[in-house]
């Protein structure tokens, strides 16, 4: 366990590349800070989905949220633009391999459990995984809004890319995510 925990420490210092490429100061947001935001957002989303009568496994949501960016301890935070150069399949294969290497020291049983969760997240195979992906995007947009409130400009592509994503959302979960995305857009419009 110690080997894996030590390796994951890197995420506390690893800057989110997208912000750096858009002129934000180094240290503006780390992968670990983003992951914390995703965990909090996912928990609140899951609670609201459950409140609206949908059966959701909150523990599973939290586990998925915690591990969703672990591979970046090895790959770094690859910006969306990298897909243009390497392709989605190459990026995904690299992240899967890195994730496997990170969890290998935990032993076969634990590694298999975590690998299954990671695959579930990457495939958006369950309501829980889709909620975490929505939380990932919501946290990204929250950070973009905070930067814009502080005077940053040139972040339009984050908003455009996020609103073009298909979260495979339906029912109460889809309604909640849509409500939040609409609220974020309204907050952003106040800045203009």
C-alpha positions in Angstrom: 0.0 0.0 0.0 2.8 2.4 0.9 4.2 2.2 -2.7 0.9 3.2 -4.2 0.2 5.9 -1.6 3.7 7.5 -2.2 3.1 7.5 -5.9 -0.3 9.2 -5.6 1.4 12.0 -3.7 2.6 13.3 -7.1 -1.0 14.4 -7.8 -0.8 17.0 -5.0 2.0 18.9 -7.0 0.9 18.1 -10.6 -0.6 21.2 -12.2 -3.7 20.9 -14.4 -2.1 21.4 -17.8 -5.2 23.0 -19.5 -5.0 26.0 -17.2 -1.3 26.4 -17.6 -1.6 26.3 -21.4 -4.3 29.0 -21.2 -2.0 31.4 -19.2 -3.0 30.6 -15.7 -0.1 30.8 -13.2 1.6 27.5 -12.3 -0.1 26.1 -9.2 -3.5 27.5 -10.2 -5.0 24.1 -9.7 -3.4 20.7 -9.1 -4.8 17.3 -10.1 -5.4 16.5 -6.5 -7.3 19.8 -5.9 -9.4 19.0 -9.0 -10.0 15.4 -7.7 -11.2 16.8 -4.4 -13.7 19.0 -6.2 -14.9 16.0 -8.2 -15.4 14.0 -5.0 -17.4 16.7 -3.4 -19.5 17.4 -6.5 -20.1 13.7 -7.1 -21.2 13.2 -3.5 -23.7 16.0 -3.7 -25.0 14.8 -7.1 -25.5 11.3 -5.8 -27.3 12.6 -2.7 -29.6 14.7 -4.9 -30.2 11.8 -7.3 -31.1 9.6 -4.3 -33.3 12.4 -2.9 -35.3 12.3 -6.2 -36.0 8.6 -5.8 -33.2 7.0 -7.9 -31.3 4.1 -6.6 -27.6 5.1 -6.5 -24.7 3.5 -4.8 -23.0 6.5 -3.1 -20.0 4.5 -1.9 -19.4 3.4 -5.5 -19.7 7.0 -6.7 -17.1 8.2 -4.1 -14.7 5.4 -5.0 -15.0 6.2 -8.7 -14.5 9.9 -8.0 -11.4 9.3 -5.8 -9.6 7.1 -8.4 -10.7 8.8 -11.7 -7.4 10.6 -12.3 -4.9 8.3 -10.5 -3.3 7.4 -13.9 -2.1 11.0 -14.1 0.5 10.3 -11.4 2.3 8.5 -14.2 1.1 10.1 -17.5 0.8 13.7 -16.3 -2.3 15.7 -16.9 -2.8 15.3 -20.6 -4.8 18.2 -22.1 -7.6 17.6 -24.5 -5.5 18.8 -27.4 -3.3 15.7 -27.0 -6.2 13.7 -28.6 -5.5 15.5 -31.9 -1.9 14.2 -31.9 -2.1 10.8 -30.2 -5.8 9.9 -30.6 -8.2 8.8 -28.0 -7.4 5.1 -28.2 -3.6 5.7 -27.6 -4.3 8.1 -24.7 -6.8 5.6 -23.1 -4.4 2.7 -23.5 -1.6 4.7 -21.8 -3.8 5.7 -18.9 -5.0 2.1 -18.4 -1.5 0.9 -18.4 -0.4 3.6 -16.0 -3.3 2.9 -13.7 -2.5 -0.8 -13.7 1.1 -0.1 -12.8 0.1 2.2 -9.9 -2.3 -0.4 -8.3 -0.2 -3.5 -8.9 1.7 -3.2 -5.6 -1.7 -3.5 -3.8 -2.0 -7.2 -4.6 -4.1 -9.1 -7.1 -7.4 -8.9 -5.4 -7.3 -5.2 -4.6 -5.8 -4.4 -8.0 -8.6 -6.3 -9.7 -11.3 -4.5 -7.7 -9.8 -1.1 -8.5 -9.2 -1.9 -12.1 -12.8 -2.9 -12.5 -13.9 0.4 -11.0 -11.5 2.3 -13.3 -12.9 0.5 -16.4 -16.5 1.2 -15.2 -15.6 4.9 -15.0 -13.8 5.0 -18.4 -16.8 3.2 -20.1 -19.4 5.2 -18.3 -21.0 1.8 -17.7 -23.2 2.7 -14.8 -25.2 5.5 -13.4 -22.5 6.0 -10.8 -19.8 6.3 -13.4 -21.8 8.8 -15.4 -22.4 10.9 -12.3 -18.7 11.0 -11.7 -18.0 12.1 -15.3 -20.6 14.8 -14.9 -19.0 15.8 -11.6 -15.6 15.9 -13.4 -17.0 18.4 -16.0 -18.9 20.4 -13.4 -15.8 20.9 -11.3 -13.9 21.9 -14.5 -16.5 24.5 -15.3 -16.6 25.7 -11.7 -12.9 26.3 -11.8 -13.2 28.1 -15.2 -15.9 30.3 -13.7 -13.7 31.2 -10.7 -10.8 32.1 -13.0 -13.1 34.2 -15.2 -14.5 36.0 -12.1 -10.8 36.8 -11.2 -10.4 38.3 -14.7 -9.1 35.4 -16.8 -10.2 35.4 -20.5 -9.8 32.9 -23.3 -11.5 30.0 -21.6 -14.4 29.7 -24.0 -13.2 26.3 -25.3 -13.7 24.7 -21.9 -17.3 25.8 -21.9 -17.8 24.7 -25.5 -16.2 21.3 -25.0 -18.1 20.7 -21.8 -21.5 21.5 -23.2 -20.9 19.3 -26.2 -20.3 16.2 -24.1 -22.8 13.4 -23.9 -23.1 12.2 -20.4 -25.6 9.5 -21.3 -27.8 11.3 -18.8 -31.4 10.5 -18.4 -34.1 10.7 -15.8 -33.5 12.6 -12.5 -29.7 12.4 -13.0 -29.9 14.1 -16.4 -32.3 16.7 -15.0 -29.9 17.6 -12.1 -26.8 17.8 -14.3 -28.7 20.0 -16.8 -29.9 22.2 -14.0 -26.3 22.7 -12.7 -24.9 23.3 -16.2 -27.6 25.9 -16.9 -26.9 27.6 -13.5 -23.2 27.7 -14.4 -23.9 29.3 -17.8 -26.2 31.9 -16.1 -23.4 32.7 -13.6 -21.0 33.1 -16.5 -23.4 35.3 -18.4 -23.4 37.8 -15.5 -19.7 38.4 -16.1 -20.2 39.5 -19.7 
